[in-house]
C-alpha cells in the first residue's frame, strides 16, 4: 500500500512538471492536439500507478517522448 502511494506521488509530481513545461493552465487554452496529448499522458501515467510489476520508467519514458514531440 505504501509503495503504491509513493509511486503515485512520484508520477503526480512528474506530471505537474510536464504540464507546466507545456505552458497551458486551463482546458480552454488547449488546442485539439494538445488535448489529445494530455489524455494520452494521463492514460500512460495510470498504468504504472496501478501495476506494481511495471517499472516507473515504463510510464515516464513515453510521457517524456510525447512531451518532447509536443514541444517540437
N, C-alpha and C positions, 0 to 999 in steps of 0.2 A: 504494500500500500504506500509506503514511504517512497519507494523507488519511483512509482507512478507519479506521485506528487512532484518529486524533484525533476523528473523528465518533463512534466507539464510546465513547470516554472521556466526551465531552460528554453523550451520551444516557444513559450509565450514571450519571453524577453527577446529572443531572436526574431520573432515575427514583428514585434513592436519596432525594433531597429530597422527591419526590412521595409516596413510600411513608411517609416519616417524618411528613409532614403528615396522612396518613390515620390515623396513630396505631396501626396494628397491626404487631406484630413477628413473630407466629407464625401459621402457616397455620391452626392450630386456633382462633384468635381471630376468624377471618373469618366474617362472615355469608355466606350464599349469594350475595347481590347483590354484596358486596364481592369475593368470589372471581371472579365473572364480570367485574367491572370490572378486576381485576388481570390476568386473562387477556387482556382486550381491550387493556389498556395494553401488555402485552408484545408483542402482535401489531402494534400501531401503532408500537412502538419498533423492531421488527425491519426494517420496510420501509426507512426512511431510512438505516439502518446498512448495508444490503446494496446499495442502488441509489444510486450517486453522482449520478445525474441528478435525484434528488428532493432538494429543499432540506430542511435540518433543521427549519425551521419547519413544514413539511408534516406532520411527525411530532409536534412539540412542541405545536402548537395543539390537535389533537384530544385529546392526553393531558391538557392543561390543562382542556379542556372536560369530559372525563369526571371529572377530579378535582374540579372545581367542582360538578358535578351530584351527586357522591357526598357532598361536604361539606354541601350544602344539604339 
